Amino acid sequence: MIQEEFLNWANQWQRSFIHEACANVGRLAQVPTLAQRAQRVRKGVSPSEIVYEEDRLKLRHYQREDKPKFRTPVVVVYALVNRPYILDLKPGRSVVAHFIERGFDTYLVDWGVPTYADRHLTFDDYVNGYLLNVMDYLRERTGVESLNILAYCMGGTMSAMFSALHPERVKNLILMAAPIDFSGRDGLLNVWTQQEHFDVDKFIDAFGNCPADFLQSSFLMLRPIGNLVEKPVNFIENLHDEKFIDDFLTTETWLNDNIPVPGEIFREFVKYLYQKNLLVRNRMPVGKHIVNLKDIVCPVLNIMAGKDDLVPCSQGMPFTDLVGSTDRRTILLEGSGHVGLAIGGRAQKEVWPTATEWLAERNA
């Protein structure tokens, strides 16, 4: 009896070993093509043209075969960290495509890559300079008085400031994983950036701009086991899956396509927001102005991800109740992370059809 059980176990082990060995051969066969496939990854898939430029900034206009259904355009405002094509990553995983297909005339603000010469740029330069100029250009181009804004992450923080300082130019405001309230300590970035741990003045005085590799390393360490152990193991185990490899290479291309952040606005972001939390206290200085979130009176849609390590819900959730608008709504996608809110399958099915319909109702 014992001998029979041992033989059965040995046979099962042998079959498993052969199966796994064959699978590993198949996985290894994919390795020589990975570098070439990574180089072929497209950075943004929806056809577009540049219609406005200022310094590093480029304004993309997404082309369409028919006329827009709605007169008022959507202006997508991205963060100063990484590149904006995460919002138009690939077919079936594009936030931009949802708005185009729903009938909106869609534009995207690409801030470009800052150089050492841009180290002195501040919130005032971006909010009351570049973004204001983009909005005024589009008002003149389209003939409308106010525009719809969709803003992601740090771009949402800047767009909230803009909407409070220039309410007459904003018809509807959609924020996506935007950090607003920095009082909590449930996010590691909130802890790491506290004054007792991080001297931002010495840091920026030394480097000029915030280096891209510093930001990338910080983001990786938010989930060190997931990013440095689980992700590579999962990649190796799925080398045989063509769809998985395509999604993985596309996403990783974006994740590692880092850019620096201009020094002064990084200094302001850390000091005024992470350390002093001035925005929710209506004491945030932007040039000669003080931002009061109660001055935001347009309809507001606040979208957040339930498992966001970069912008925890505690940073974004309070915004809905801090504005002066009476037309406001919150969408929380449970189980999703920061990037998943843009490219995740559930977000494509549950969030963006709802968001585009919300905006369509307010543009009818």
C-alpha positions as CSV (number, residue, x, y, z in Angstrom):
1,M,0.0,0.0,0.0
2,I,2.7,2.4,1.0
3,Q,4.7,1.4,-2.1
4,E,1.7,2.1,-4.3
5,E,1.1,5.5,-2.8
6,F,4.8,6.4,-3.3
7,L,4.7,5.4,-6.9
8,N,1.6,7.5,-7.5
9,W,3.2,10.5,-5.9
10,A,6.4,9.9,-7.9
11,N,4.4,9.8,-11.2
12,Q,2.5,13.0,-10.3
13,W,5.7,14.7,-9.4
14,Q,7.3,13.6,-12.7
15,R,4.3,14.8,-14.7
16,S,4.3,18.1,-12.9
17,F,8.1,18.5,-13.4
18,I,7.8,17.8,-17.2
19,H,4.8,20.2,-17.5
20,E,6.6,23.0,-15.7
21,A,9.8,22.4,-17.6
22,C,8.0,22.6,-21.0
23,A,6.2,25.8,-19.8
24,N,9.5,27.3,-18.8
25,V,10.9,26.5,-22.2
26,G,7.9,28.3,-23.7
27,R,8.4,31.3,-21.4
28,L,12.1,31.5,-22.2
29,A,11.4,31.4,-25.9
30,Q,9.6,34.8,-25.5
31,V,12.6,36.5,-23.9
32,P,14.6,37.4,-27.0
33,T,11.6,39.3,-28.4
34,L,10.8,41.4,-25.3
35,A,13.2,44.3,-26.0
36,Q,12.0,44.7,-29.5
37,R,8.4,44.5,-28.5
38,A,8.9,47.1,-25.8
39,Q,10.4,49.5,-28.3
40,R,7.3,49.2,-30.4
41,V,5.0,50.3,-27.7
42,R,2.9,53.2,-28.8
43,K,2.7,56.3,-26.6
44,G,-0.9,57.3,-27.0
45,V,-3.2,55.7,-29.5
46,S,-5.9,58.2,-30.4
47,P,-5.1,60.4,-33.4
48,S,-4.3,64.0,-32.4
49,E,-2.6,67.2,-33.5
50,I,-0.8,70.0,-31.7
51,V,-2.9,73.2,-31.9
52,Y,-1.1,75.3,-29.3
53,E,2.4,75.5,-27.9
54,E,4.0,77.6,-25.1
55,D,7.5,76.9,-23.9
56,R,7.5,73.1,-23.2
57,L,3.7,72.9,-23.1
58,K,1.8,71.4,-26.0
59,L,-2.0,71.3,-26.4
60,R,-3.3,68.1,-28.2
61,H,-6.6,68.2,-30.0
62,Y,-8.0,64.7,-30.6
63,Q,-9.3,64.3,-34.1
64,R,-12.7,62.7,-34.9
65,E,-14.5,61.8,-38.1
66,D,-17.7,63.5,-37.2
67,K,-18.7,66.8,-35.6
68,P,-18.8,66.8,-31.8
69,K,-22.2,66.4,-30.2
70,F,-21.4,69.0,-27.6
71,R,-20.2,72.5,-28.1
72,T,-18.2,72.9,-24.9
73,P,-14.8,71.1,-25.1
74,V,-13.2,68.8,-22.5
75,V,-9.8,69.9,-21.4
76,V,-7.7,67.1,-19.9
77,V,-5.2,68.4,-17.4
78,Y,-2.5,65.9,-16.5
79,A,0.1,66.0,-13.7
80,L,3.6,67.2,-13.8
81,V,4.9,63.7,-12.9
82,N,5.3,61.1,-15.7
83,R,3.7,61.4,-19.1
84,P,0.0,62.0,-20.0
85,Y,-0.4,59.1,-22.4
86,I,-1.5,56.9,-19.5
87,L,-4.9,58.5,-20.2
88,D,-4.8,57.2,-23.8
89,L,-2.7,54.1,-23.3
90,K,-4.1,51.6,-25.7
91,P,-7.4,50.7,-27.4
92,G,-9.9,49.6,-24.7
93,R,-7.9,51.2,-22.0
94,S,-8.2,54.9,-22.8
95,V,-9.9,57.5,-20.7
96,V,-9.6,60.0,-23.6
97,A,-11.4,57.6,-26.0
98,H,-14.5,57.5,-23.7
99,F,-15.0,61.2,-24.0
100,I,-14.3,61.2,-27.8
101,E,-16.8,58.4,-28.4
102,R,-19.4,60.1,-26.2
103,G,-19.2,63.1,-28.5
104,F,-17.0,65.6,-26.8
105,D,-14.4,67.8,-28.5
106,T,-11.4,66.7,-26.4
107,Y,-8.1,68.4,-25.8
108,L,-5.1,67.4,-23.5
109,V,-2.5,69.5,-21.9
110,D,1.0,68.0,-22.2
111,W,3.3,70.0,-19.9
112,G,6.4,68.6,-21.7
113,V,9.8,67.8,-20.1
114,P,11.2,70.6,-17.9
115,T,14.9,71.5,-18.1
116,Y,17.2,73.1,-15.6
117,A,16.1,76.4,-17.0
118,D,12.5,75.7,-15.7
119,R,13.5,75.2,-12.1
120,H,12.0,78.5,-11.0
121,L,8.5,77.8,-12.3
122,T,5.8,78.0,-9.5
123,F,2.1,77.2,-9.1
124,D,1.5,80.8,-10.2
125,D,3.3,80.1,-13.5
126,Y,1.3,76.9,-14.2
127,V,-2.1,77.9,-12.9
128,N,-2.3,81.6,-13.7
129,G,0.1,81.4,-16.6
130,Y,0.1,78.3,-18.8
131,L,-3.3,76.8,-17.8
132,L,-5.0,80.2,-18.0
133,N,-3.5,80.8,-21.5
134,V,-4.7,77.4,-22.7
135,M,-8.2,78.0,-21.5
136,D,-8.3,81.5,-23.1
137,Y,-7.0,80.1,-26.3
138,L,-9.7,77.5,-26.4
139,R,-12.4,80.0,-25.5
140,E,-11.3,82.0,-28.5
141,R,-11.0,79.0,-30.7
142,T,-14.4,77.5,-29.8
143,G,-16.4,80.6,-29.0
144,V,-17.5,79.4,-25.6
145,E,-17.2,81.3,-22.3
146,S,-16.4,78.3,-20.1
147,L,-14.9,74.8,-20.6
148,N,-15.1,71.3,-19.0
149,I,-12.0,70.2,-17.1
150,L,-11.0,66.6,-16.5
151,A,-7.9,66.5,-14.3
152,Y,-5.7,63.7,-13.0
153,C,-3.6,63.5,-9.8
154,M,-1.5,66.6,-9.3
155,G,-3.2,68.1,-12.4
156,G,-6.4,67.8,-10.3
157,T,-4.8,69.8,-7.5
158,M,-3.8,72.5,-9.9
159,S,-7.2,72.5,-11.7
160,A,-9.0,72.9,-8.3
161,M,-6.9,76.0,-7.7
162,F,-7.6,77.2,-11.2
163,S,-11.4,76.6,-10.8
164,A,-11.4,78.6,-7.6
165,L,-9.4,81.5,-9.0
166,H,-11.1,81.6,-12.4
167,P,-14.6,80.2,-11.8
168,E,-16.1,82.0,-14.9
169,R,-13.9,79.9,-17.2
170,V,-14.9,76.4,-15.8
171,K,-18.3,74.9,-16.7
172,N,-17.8,71.5,-15.1
173,L,-14.9,70.0,-13.1
174,I,-14.0,66.3,-12.9
175,L,-11.2,65.4,-10.6
176,M,-9.5,62.0,-10.9
177,A,-7.4,60.7,-7.9
178,A,-6.6,64.3,-7.0
179,P,-4.8,65.1,-3.7
180,I,-6.5,67.9,-1.9
181,D,-6.4,67.3,1.9
182,F,-3.0,66.4,3.3
183,S,-3.9,66.2,7.0
184,G,-3.9,62.4,7.2
185,R,-1.0,60.0,7.7
186,D,-2.4,56.9,6.0
187,G,-0.2,57.5,2.9
188,L,3.5,57.0,3.1
189,L,4.2,60.1,1.0
190,N,2.4,62.1,3.7
191,V,4.8,60.6,6.3
192,W,8.0,60.9,4.3
193,T,7.5,64.5,3.3
194,Q,7.0,65.9,6.8
195,Q,9.4,68.6,7.8
196,E,11.2,66.4,10.5
197,H,12.0,63.8,7.8
198,F,12.5,65.8,4.6
199,D,14.2,69.2,4.2
200,V,12.8,70.2,0.8
201,D,14.7,73.5,0.7
202,K,18.1,71.7,0.9
203,F,16.9,69.1,-1.6
204,I,15.8,71.6,-4.3
205,D,18.7,74.0,-3.6
206,A,21.0,71.0,-4.3
207,F,19.3,69.6,-7.4
208,G,17.4,72.5,-9.0
209,N,14.6,70.3,-10.2
210,C,13.2,67.2,-8.4
211,P,15.0,64.3,-10.3
212,A,12.9,61.8,-12.1
213,D,14.8,58.8,-10.6
214,F,14.1,60.1,-7.1
215,L,10.4,60.2,-7.9
216,Q,10.4,56.7,-9.4
217,S,12.3,55.3,-6.5
218,S,9.8,56.8,-4.1
219,F,6.8,55.4,-5.9
220,L,8.4,52.0,-6.0
221,M,8.9,52.0,-2.3
222,L,5.3,52.7,-1.6
223,R,4.7,49.0,-2.3
224,P,8.2,47.4,-2.3
225,I,7.2,43.8,-2.1
226,G,4.5,44.2,-4.8
227,N,6.7,46.2,-7.1
228,L,10.1,44.5,-6.6
229,V,9.1,40.9,-5.9
230,E,5.5,40.0,-6.9
231,K,5.5,41.9,-10.2
232,P,8.7,40.2,-11.6
233,V,7.5,36.8,-10.5
234,N,4.1,37.4,-12.0
235,F,5.8,38.5,-15.2
236,I,7.9,35.4,-15.5
237,E,4.9,33.1,-14.8
238,N,2.9,34.8,-17.6
239,L,5.5,35.0,-20.3
240,H,3.5,32.6,-22.4
241,D,0.4,34.8,-22.3
242,E,0.5,37.3,-25.3
243,K,-2.2,39.6,-24.0
244,F,-0.6,39.7,-20.5
245,I,2.8,40.6,-22.1
246,D,1.3,43.3,-24.3
247,D,-0.5,44.9,-21.3
248,F,2.6,44.5,-19.1
249,L,5.1,46.1,-21.6
250,T,2.7,49.0,-22.4
251,T,2.1,49.8,-18.7
252,E,5.7,49.4,-17.7
253,T,6.9,51.6,-20.6
254,W,4.8,54.4,-19.1
255,L,5.7,53.7,-15.5
256,N,9.4,54.0,-16.3
257,D,9.0,57.0,-18.7
258,N,9.8,59.5,-15.9
259,I,10.4,63.2,-16.0
260,P,11.7,65.7,-13.5
261,V,9.4,68.2,-11.7
262,P,10.4,71.9,-11.7
263,G,12.1,72.7,-8.4
264,E,10.0,75.6,-7.1
265,I,6.6,74.1,-7.7
266,F,7.9,70.9,-6.1
267,R,9.1,73.0,-3.1
268,E,5.7,74.7,-2.9
269,F,3.8,71.4,-3.2
270,V,5.7,69.9,-0.3
271,K,5.8,73.0,1.9
272,Y,2.3,74.4,1.3
273,L,0.4,71.1,0.9
274,Y,2.1,68.1,2.4
275,Q,3.6,70.0,5.4
276,K,1.1,72.9,6.0
277,N,-2.1,71.7,4.3
278,L,-3.0,75.2,3.2
279,L,-5.4,74.3,0.4
280,V,-8.2,72.9,2.6
281,R,-7.7,75.8,5.0
282,N,-8.3,78.3,2.2
283,R,-4.9,79.8,2.8
284,M,-3.0,78.5,-0.3
285,P,-1.0,81.2,-2.0
286,V,-0.8,81.2,-5.8
287,G,1.1,84.2,-6.9
288,K,-0.7,87.3,-5.5
289,H,-3.9,85.3,-4.9
290,I,-5.2,83.1,-2.1
291,V,-7.2,80.0,-3.1
292,N,-10.6,79.6,-1.5
293,L,-12.2,76.3,-2.5
294,K,-15.7,77.7,-1.8
295,D,-15.2,79.8,-4.9
296,I,-15.7,76.6,-7.0
297,V,-19.4,76.8,-7.9
298,C,-19.5,74.7,-11.0
299,P,-20.8,71.1,-11.0
300,V,-18.1,68.8,-9.5
301,L,-17.5,65.1,-10.0
302,N,-14.8,63.7,-7.7
303,I,-13.5,60.2,-8.7
304,M,-11.2,58.2,-6.5
305,A,-9.7,54.7,-6.2
306,G,-10.2,52.6,-3.1
307,K,-6.7,51.1,-3.0
308,D,-4.7,54.1,-4.1
309,D,-1.2,54.1,-2.5
310,L,-0.2,57.4,-4.1
311,V,-3.3,59.4,-3.3
312,P,-5.3,57.7,-0.5
313,C,-9.0,58.4,-0.4
314,S,-8.5,60.5,2.7
315,Q,-6.7,63.0,0.5
316,G,-9.4,63.2,-2.2
317,M,-12.7,62.5,-0.5
318,P,-13.0,65.8,1.5
319,F,-12.9,67.9,-1.7
320,T,-16.6,67.2,-2.5
321,D,-17.7,68.9,0.7
322,L,-15.2,71.8,0.5
323,V,-16.4,73.4,-2.7
324,G,-19.2,76.0,-3.0
325,S,-21.1,74.0,-5.6
326,T,-24.5,72.5,-4.9
327,D,-24.2,70.0,-7.8
328,R,-21.5,67.6,-6.6
329,R,-21.0,63.9,-6.8
330,T,-18.4,61.3,-5.6
331,I,-17.5,58.0,-7.4
332,L,-15.3,55.6,-5.5
333,L,-14.0,52.5,-7.3
334,E,-13.3,50.0,-4.6
335,G,-10.3,47.7,-5.1
336,S,-8.6,49.8,-7.7
337,G,-5.3,51.6,-7.5
338,H,-4.0,54.9,-8.8
339,V,-3.1,53.7,-12.3
340,G,-6.0,51.2,-12.4
341,L,-8.4,54.2,-12.3
342,A,-7.1,55.1,-15.7
343,I,-6.4,51.8,-17.4
344,G,-8.1,49.1,-15.3
345,G,-10.8,46.9,-16.9
346,R,-13.4,47.7,-14.1
347,A,-12.7,51.4,-14.5
348,Q,-13.5,51.2,-18.3
349,K,-16.8,49.5,-17.5
350,E,-17.9,51.1,-14.3
351,V,-16.4,54.6,-14.0
352,W,-15.9,56.2,-17.4
353,P,-19.3,55.5,-19.0
354,T,-20.8,57.0,-15.8
355,A,-18.5,60.0,-15.9
356,T,-19.1,60.8,-19.6
357,E,-22.9,60.5,-19.1
358,W,-22.7,62.8,-16.0
359,L,-20.9,65.4,-18.2
360,A,-23.2,64.9,-21.1
361,E,-26.2,65.7,-18.9
362,R,-24.6,69.0,-17.9
363,N,-23.8,69.9,-21.5
364,A,-27.1,69.2,-23.1
